[in-house]
């Protein structure tokens, strides 16, 4: 279990992604890459599954970095959906023919599980202290999380049933069609989307939840990522939400950065 301060860092926002984390084979190397790139400082987090740190910017914990176990599992950023009941969400995953890989297990002040949707996109389930959705206007914060998948409508049906999107308070939670995406809004903020992989996307990329971190200058961040040992998936491009560049870190984990439109 973490300390009271650590526990307070991660709040569960039901039905939407509320946390992101990366399990790296070289934790110190990951810190050396993401720290300078995104302006992160690091503080100890809960170590129930091994070494784990919180990435902090502007006094806010915005992501987690941990040490991956042995094995050939591809490294990737994981988005965690908040839920009132990890057990109910896990049961719903199984009932809908998807894969429950791990859990639910006790972790820190809550419970966690890992799953893959019917198309194979991996996501986390987090049951913990409840909080309200916030849009962190901070460089280095994850400001957009988007599922890249062949059939976003089928995916929306799956996630909607697992996390009970129907019947929630319309003043606090909304699902809408916007900019060719299924968009999730919580507390008045657009927080995530489900979209069809576009022709300009990287060829052969399997369905996945793409995490975009805020930067002040997308093209400068792209160049800096390469200087730090990362690689570029494709050229930067403008979207309705800002200018995006898709990257890989030193160990190959995909992520994106997003800044003001060029």
C-alpha positions, -999 to +999 in steps of 0.1 A: +000+000+000+012+035-007+013+064+018-018+086+023-002+112+000+004+087-027-031+073-024-045+107-029-027+111-061-048+087-082-086+093-082-111+071-099-134+088-124-161+063-133-167+053-169-138+071-185-100+068-186-086+083-154-050+072-153-022+060-177+009+040-169+039+024-186+057-007-175+093-004-188+121-029-188+146-001-180+128+022-155+157+046-151+161+048-188+123+056-192+127+083-166+157+097-184+136+098-217+103+111-205+116+135-178+134+159-202+108+154-230+077+162-210+091+181-180+083+154-155+097+150-120+093+117-102+081+107-068+078+072-053+045+054-059+030+022-045+052-009-051+027-037-048+039-052-081+075-039-080+092-005-084+068+022-095+069+060-096+045+088-103+053+113-130+046+148-116+042+181-135+029+214-120+025+196-087+000+170-102+007+133-106-002+126-143+011+091-151+028+061-136+060+043-146+069+008-134+093-020-139+081-047-163+086-083-154+106-108-175+091-119-209+086-108-244+054-089-239+054-057-261+058-026-240+029-001-243+012+027-224-020+015-207-051+036-202-072+027-171-110+032-170-125+041-136-153+020-123-174+017-091-168-021-092-138-038-107-155-072-102-186-061-122-165-047-150-143-078-151-175-100-153-188-078-181-155-082-201-158-120-199-195-120-207-189-101-239-162-124-252-132-103-245-101-112-226-096-106-189-058-110-185-051-102-148-072-095-118-090-079-103-063-076-077-058-053-046-034-025-054-027+006-033-061+020-021-081+002-048-083-028-071-069-032-106-075-055-136-061-057-171-081-067-201-082-067-239-113-057-259-127-080-287-104-063-313-073-068-290-068-033-276-054-036-240-069-014-212-069-013-175-098-013-150-093+008-118-116+009-088-103+034-063-112+066-044-137+085-064-129+119-078-142+143-104-130+145-140-105+173-146-088+186-177-052+193-167-040+223-187-004+213-179+025+206-202+033+169-199-002+159-188-022+132-208-048+155-224-062+131-250-067+094-250-080+078-282-088+042-292-075+034-327-096+005-340-112-009-372-148-005-359-152+023-333-190+017-332-186-019-321-159-008-297-182+018-282-209-008-277-184-030-259-170-003-236-205+012-230-217-021-217-186-028-196-186+006-180-224+013-180-224+044-202-261+043-206-281+057-177-254+078-162-261+114-151-263+134-184-251+165-165-218+147-157-213+122-185-220+122-222-212+102-253-214+121-286-203+119-323-178+146-330-151+150-357-157+115-370-152+100-336-172+087-307-162+112-280-166+107-242-173+139-221-171+140-184-178+171-162-180+192-194-146+181-208-139+159-238-116+133-223-113+104-247-125+091-281-129+060-302-118+064-338-112+044-369-075+042-378-070+066-406-051+060-439-023+081-426-018+059-395+012+036-392+006+005-413+002-028-394-005-011-360-028-033-340-058-017-322-047+002-292-055+031-269-032+060-279-021+084-251-013+120-262+007+142-238+005+180-239+035+199-252+039+236-261+055+229-295+048+196-313+075+198-338+101+208-312+090+179-290+093+155-320+129+166-325+137+164-288+123+128-286+147+117-313+176+134-295+167+115-264+168+081-282+132+078-293+119+074-329+092+090-351+062+069-363+052+096-388+053+133-395+034+157-373-001+166-385-030+189-375-062+175-360-094+192-346-078+188-312-043+202-320-010+193-337-001+157-331+031+136-335+032+099-330+064+085-314+081+055-299+103+058-268+137+041-264+121+007-258+095+010-286+064+019-266+040+041-287+027+074-275+018+108-290+024+144-282-002+172-289+003+209-290-013+240-306-022+237-343+007+247-366 
